[in-house]
Amino acid sequence: MRKEENELLVRVGPETAMGQVFRRYWTPIADALQLDKPDSDPLRVRFCGENYVAFRDTDGKLGLLDELCPHRGASLALGRVEACGIRCLYHGWKFAADGSLLDTPNHPDPNFRAHFKATTYPIREAGGLIWGYFGPKEKEPPFPHYAFMDAPADQRYLARIDVACNYLQLLEGGMDSSHVGILHADFARPGWNKGTFARSTDTNNPGAIAVDDNAPSLSIETTDFGFHYAAIRKGAAGGQSIRIVPFIMPCARIIPAPERMATLFEVPIDDENTSTYLVAYGPYSGDRPRNLYMSGLDDPRLWSEPDRKWKGSWENRFGQDRSTMKESWSGFRGFEPEDAAMSLSMGPIFDRSKEHLVAADGAVVHLRRILLDAAKRMQGGDEPLPLPNVRKVVAVADTEIGAKDRWQDLAPDNNALRRDMAAE
């Protein structure tokens, strides 16, 4: 990758093309538990290099405003949330969720209040997440409906993890099938350290591969929601073992397990920080302790619920325990410590002009093409392609099919959303 293309992809500030792409979509900006009660503490939100404040008023209505008070610029994230509004501590100016100016103690002029309104942004709650839209009002897209939004709350597991690196490093890791059986060998290939292979019987395990093949071939199709691909491993009796993973613009992917689907979003906080939102649903997803253990989020040295920040760094070697590496492939425990450590070890922003790609990186390359196309369209004055209905987009856990069978038939609704494009 040329350095100028890398720069185009990784920079997400308000004046950048990729930053404008992200601002054309509804994206998660908070875990709904962070604003779980009327008049709860305001939440400082940072998205693509700009700061905002979100709050839930006395009636439960959500508001999303620029962080700095339009009077003198003090942070509203320090303010009081009371009586259906948020009040700046500096001079007491109070704003409703729709931006209306409700009170100005140092300027008690009702005519002034009636004609003044703070800038607000669309905000919604759905699927256990708080969502925001930060683009032009006339370009606001329909609110997306993901399948996890239909899941009962007691069968849904949600976590937010703030990681100190660029969004693309985390997103590329999530779209890379060949690393699953290697980095995540403890979950993916039980018995690897004894020279044997046994498929994991945990139907909630998203890393379990069906066959001992770490060099899958990839078949990739561009779709109206982004793209999907099949990782094709050698199956039994000459068949194919298929795993299908979709990417949904601008930063979502769906990772399958036999009885669980996990949708992950890599939302840029700024160029060097990212919020990962993981929402899983299925029969076991309501068992939060079990899911925290599998994710590796039950270690307070690395992550805690109150601040959602990932604390792994070179200072604590990202939580690696090398004394366990005769039994554990990586010295980490859980998917998140392994994935986060790899992304963080690259530095805050990786220079992709120095890498050497192979065929197994095909989905990563395609991801970059899709994002570069969106950024270049934005640079040329065109809008990124809008999302279709994504409710029926699915991932498919490892499934055996015949040597001549079509993997696309395992995800027919993904194919139904496909648009004709020239072969790349």
C-alpha positions in Angstrom: 0.0 0.0 0.0 1.3 3.5 -0.9 1.8 5.8 2.1 -0.7 8.3 0.7 -3.4 5.7 0.6 -2.6 4.6 4.1 -2.9 8.2 5.3 -6.2 8.5 3.5 -7.6 5.5 5.3 -6.4 6.1 8.8 -7.1 9.8 9.3 -10.6 10.4 10.6 -10.8 14.1 11.6 -13.5 16.4 10.5 -11.6 17.7 7.5 -10.6 14.2 6.2 -12.3 12.1 3.6 -12.5 9.0 5.8 -13.8 11.1 8.6 -16.5 12.4 6.4 -17.3 8.8 5.3 -17.9 7.8 9.0 -20.0 10.9 9.5 -22.4 9.7 6.8 -23.5 6.6 8.8 -25.2 6.0 12.1 -22.6 4.6 14.4 -22.5 3.4 18.1 -21.2 6.1 20.4 -21.9 4.6 23.8 -23.0 1.5 25.7 -26.6 2.2 26.8 -25.6 1.4 30.4 -23.5 4.5 30.3 -26.7 6.6 30.2 -29.1 4.1 31.9 -31.2 6.4 34.0 -33.0 9.8 33.6 -30.9 12.6 34.9 -27.8 10.3 35.1 -24.4 11.8 34.7 -23.7 13.4 31.3 -21.3 11.4 29.0 -18.4 12.9 27.2 -18.4 11.5 23.7 -15.4 11.6 21.4 -16.0 10.6 17.8 -13.6 11.0 14.8 -11.5 13.6 16.6 -14.4 15.8 17.9 -16.0 16.1 21.3 -19.7 16.0 22.2 -21.8 15.5 25.2 -24.7 13.0 25.5 -27.3 13.0 28.3 -30.6 11.5 29.2 -33.1 14.0 30.6 -35.7 13.7 33.3 -38.3 12.2 30.9 -35.7 9.7 29.6 -35.2 11.6 26.3 -31.6 11.5 24.9 -29.7 14.6 23.8 -26.5 15.0 21.9 -24.8 18.4 21.7 -21.3 19.8 21.0 -19.3 19.4 24.2 -18.5 23.1 24.7 -21.2 25.4 25.9 -22.0 27.9 23.1 -21.9 30.8 25.6 -18.2 30.8 26.8 -16.9 27.3 25.8 -16.9 25.5 29.2 -17.5 21.7 28.9 -21.1 20.6 29.3 -19.8 17.2 30.3 -19.1 18.7 33.7 -22.6 20.1 33.9 -25.8 19.4 35.8 -28.5 17.2 34.3 -31.8 18.3 35.9 -35.4 19.2 35.2 -35.4 18.1 31.5 -32.1 19.7 30.5 -28.4 20.0 30.9 -27.0 23.1 32.6 -23.5 24.5 32.2 -21.8 25.1 35.6 -20.0 28.3 34.5 -23.0 30.6 34.0 -26.0 28.3 34.4 -27.1 28.3 30.8 -29.5 25.3 30.4 -30.3 23.4 27.2 -33.0 20.9 26.4 -32.3 17.7 24.5 -33.4 19.4 21.2 -31.0 22.3 21.9 -33.6 24.8 23.1 -32.2 27.4 25.5 -34.2 27.0 28.7 -32.5 29.3 31.2 -29.8 32.0 31.2 -29.4 33.2 34.8 -26.8 35.9 33.8 -29.0 37.2 30.9 -32.7 36.9 31.9 -34.1 37.9 28.5 -36.9 35.6 27.2 -36.6 36.9 23.7 -32.9 36.0 23.5 -33.7 32.5 24.8 -36.5 32.0 22.3 -34.2 32.8 19.3 -31.1 30.9 20.5 -30.6 27.1 19.9 -27.6 24.9 20.5 -26.3 22.6 17.8 -27.7 19.1 18.3 -27.1 15.8 16.5 -29.5 12.9 15.9 -29.3 10.3 18.7 -31.0 6.9 19.2 -31.0 3.9 21.5 -31.3 0.4 20.0 -29.9 -3.0 20.8 -28.2 -2.0 24.0 -26.2 0.8 22.3 -26.5 4.6 21.9 -26.1 5.7 18.3 -25.3 9.0 16.8 -25.2 10.6 13.4 -22.8 13.5 12.8 -23.1 14.3 9.1 -25.2 16.9 7.2 -28.8 16.9 8.3 -30.0 16.6 4.7 -27.8 13.5 4.2 -29.1 11.6 7.3 -29.6 8.0 6.3 -32.4 5.7 7.6 -31.6 4.2 11.0 -30.0 0.7 10.4 -31.7 -2.4 11.8 -29.3 -5.1 12.8 -30.5 -8.6 13.7 -29.2 -8.3 17.3 -31.7 -5.5 17.9 -34.4 -8.1 17.8 -32.8 -10.4 20.4 -34.3 -10.5 23.9 -32.1 -8.5 26.4 -31.5 -11.7 28.5 -29.9 -13.4 25.4 -27.7 -10.5 24.5 -24.1 -9.8 25.6 -22.6 -6.4 25.1 -19.2 -4.9 25.9 -17.4 -1.7 24.9 -13.6 -1.7 24.9 -11.6 1.5 24.2 -8.2 0.6 22.6 -5.3 3.0 22.0 -4.7 2.4 18.3 -6.2 3.3 15.0 -9.5 1.7 14.0 -8.2 0.1 10.9 -5.7 -2.2 12.8 -8.6 -3.6 14.8 -10.9 -3.9 11.9 -8.4 -5.7 9.7 -7.7 -8.1 12.4 -11.4 -8.9 12.6 -11.6 -9.6 8.9 -8.6 -11.9 8.9 -9.7 -15.6 8.9 -6.2 -17.2 8.8 -5.2 -15.8 12.2 -8.1 -17.5 13.9 -6.5 -21.0 14.1 -3.0 -19.5 15.0 -3.4 -16.6 17.3 -6.5 -18.1 18.9 -5.2 -21.7 18.9 -6.3 -22.4 22.5 -9.9 -21.8 21.5 -9.8 -22.7 17.8 -7.7 -25.9 17.9 -7.8 -27.7 21.2 -4.9 -30.1 21.4 -2.5 -28.1 19.2 0.2 -28.3 21.9 0.0 -32.1 21.9 0.1 -32.4 18.1 -3.5 -33.4 17.8 -6.7 -31.7 16.7 -10.1 -31.9 18.2 -13.0 -29.6 17.2 -14.2 -27.5 20.1 -17.6 -28.7 21.4 -18.5 -25.2 22.8 -21.3 -24.0 20.5 -20.8 -20.5 21.9 -17.1 -20.3 20.8 -16.7 -18.0 17.8 -13.1 -19.1 17.3 -13.7 -22.8 16.9 -12.7 -24.1 13.4 -13.9 -27.4 12.2 -10.7 -28.7 10.5 -7.0 -28.3 11.1 -6.3 -26.0 8.2 -4.6 -22.6 8.9 -4.2 -21.6 5.3 -7.8 -21.1 4.0 -8.5 -20.0 0.5 -10.8 -17.0 0.3 -13.7 -16.3 -2.0 -14.9 -12.7 -1.8 -17.9 -10.9 -3.2 -18.7 -7.2 -3.0 -22.2 -6.4 -1.8 -24.5 -3.4 -1.3 -23.7 -3.5 2.4 -19.9 -3.8 1.9 -18.7 -7.3 1.2 -18.7 -10.9 2.5 -16.2 -13.7 2.0 -15.9 -17.4 2.6 -12.8 -18.8 4.2 -12.6 -22.2 2.6 -10.7 -25.0 4.4 -10.1 -28.5 3.4 -13.1 -30.6 4.6 -13.5 -34.3 5.1 -13.7 -36.7 2.1 -12.7 -34.0 -0.4 -15.4 -31.5 0.7 -15.1 -27.9 1.8 -15.4 -26.4 5.3 -16.9 -23.0 4.9 -16.9 -20.0 7.2 -18.7 -16.8 6.0 -17.9 -13.4 7.4 -19.7 -10.1 6.2 -18.3 -6.6 6.5 -21.0 -3.9 6.8 -20.0 -0.3 6.1 -18.4 1.6 7.6 -16.9 -0.5 10.4 -19.0 -3.5 11.3 -18.5 -7.2 10.9 -20.4 -10.3 12.1 -18.5 -13.2 13.6 -20.4 -16.6 13.8 -20.5 -19.4 16.3 -22.8 -22.4 16.0 -25.3 -20.9 18.5 -24.2 -17.3 18.7 -23.7 -14.3 16.3 -21.5 -11.4 17.4 -21.6 -8.1 15.7 -18.6 -5.9 16.3 -18.1 -2.2 15.4 -14.7 -0.5 15.4 -15.7 3.2 15.9 -12.9 5.8 15.7 -12.5 8.0 18.7 -9.8 9.8 16.9 -6.8 8.8 14.7 -5.1 6.9 17.5 -8.0 5.5 19.6 -10.9 3.3 18.9 -14.1 2.0 20.6 -14.8 -1.6 20.0 -18.5 -2.4 20.5 -19.3 -6.2 20.7 -22.9 -7.3 20.7 -23.5 -11.0 20.8 -26.8 -12.8 20.9 -27.8 -16.5 21.3 -28.9 -19.0 24.0 -25.8 -18.5 26.1 -25.2 -14.8 25.6 -27.1 -13.8 28.7 -24.4 -15.5 30.8 -22.2 -12.4 31.2 -19.6 -14.0 33.5 -19.1 -16.8 30.9 -18.8 -14.3 28.0 -16.4 -12.0 30.0 -14.2 -15.0 30.6 -14.1 -16.1 27.0 -13.5 -12.5 25.9 -10.7 -12.1 28.5 -12.5 -9.1 29.9 -12.7 -10.6 33.4 -9.2 -9.5 34.3 -9.3 -6.1 36.1 -5.7 -5.4 35.2 -6.7 -5.1 31.6 -10.3 -3.9 31.5 -13.1 -2.8 33.9 -16.7 -1.9 33.3 -16.7 1.6 34.7 -14.3 3.2 32.3 -14.4 0.7 29.4 -10.7 1.4 28.7 -8.3 -1.4 27.7 -5.2 -1.1 30.0 -2.9 -3.5 28.2 0.3 -1.8 27.1 4.0 -2.5 26.9 4.3 -1.4 30.5 2.4 -4.6 31.5 3.3 -6.5 28.3 -0.4 -6.4 27.3 -1.2 -8.9 30.1 1.0 -11.7 28.6 2.2 -14.4 31.0 5.0 -16.1 29.2 5.3 -18.8 31.9 2.1 -20.3 30.5 3.3 -20.6 26.9 4.0 -24.3 27.0 0.3 -24.8 27.4 -1.0 -21.5 26.0 -0.1 -20.5 22.4 0.1 -16.8 23.1 0.5 -16.4 26.9 -2.8 -14.4 26.8 -6.2 -15.7 27.9 -9.2 -14.7 25.8 -9.9 -13.3 22.4 -9.7 -9.6 23.3 -6.3 -9.8 25.0 -4.9 -11.6 22.0 -6.4 -9.3 19.4 -5.7 -6.1 21.2 -2.1 -7.0 21.9 -1.5 -7.7 18.2 -3.0 -4.4 17.1 -1.4 -2.4 19.9 2.0 -3.9 19.2 1.9 -2.3 15.7 2.0 1.2 17.3 -0.8 3.7 17.3 -0.9 3.9 13.4 0.7 1.2 11.3 2.6 2.1 8.1 1.2 -0.4 5.7 3.8 0.5 3.0 6.2 -1.8 5.0 4.1 -5.0 5.0 4.3 -8.1 2.8 0.9 -9.6 2.0 0.0 -13.1 1.0 -3.1 -14.8 -0.5 -4.6 -15.3 3.0 -4.8 -11.5 3.4 -7.3 -11.2 0.6 -10.2 -10.1 2.8 -8.0 -7.4 4.3 -7.0 -6.2 0.9 -10.7 -6.1 -0.2 -11.6 -4.2 3.0 -9.1 -1.5 2.1 -10.4 -1.3 -1.4 -14.0 -0.8 -0.2 -13.0 1.9 2.3 -10.6 3.6 -0.2 -13.4 3.7 -2.8 -15.7 5.4 -0.2 -13.0 7.9 0.7 -12.2 8.7 -2.9 -15.9 9.1 -3.7 -16.1 11.6 -0.9 -13.1 13.5 -2.2 -14.7 13.6 -5.6 -17.9 15.1 -4.3 -19.9 11.9 -4.3 -21.6 10.3 -1.3 -20.6 6.8 0.0 -23.1 4.2 -1.0 -26.0 4.0 1.4 -26.7 0.8 3.4 -29.6 -1.4 2.4 -31.6 -3.3 5.0 -29.0 -5.2 6.9 -31.3 -7.1 9.2 -30.9 -10.4 7.3 -27.2 -10.2 6.7 -25.6 -13.2 8.4 -22.3 -14.9 9.1 -22.1 -18.7 8.9 -20.1 -20.8 11.3 -17.9 -23.6 9.9 -20.1 -25.8 7.7 -19.2 -28.7 5.6 -20.4 -28.7 1.9 -19.5 -30.7 -1.1 -16.5 -29.9 -3.3 -18.7 -28.5 -6.1 -21.4 -26.8 -3.9 -21.7 -23.0 -3.8 -20.9 -21.4 -0.5 -23.2 -18.5 -1.4 -26.2 -20.8 -0.9 -25.4 -20.9 2.9 -26.2 -17.1 3.1 -28.9 -16.5 0.5 -30.0 -13.2 1.9 -26.5 -11.8 1.7 -26.5 -12.7 -2.0 -29.9 -11.1 -2.5 -28.3 -7.8 -1.5 -25.5 -8.2 -3.9 -25.1 -5.7 -6.8 -23.3 -6.4 -10.1 -19.8 -5.2 -10.2 -16.9 -5.8 -12.5 -14.4 -8.4 -11.3 -11.6 -6.8 -9.5 
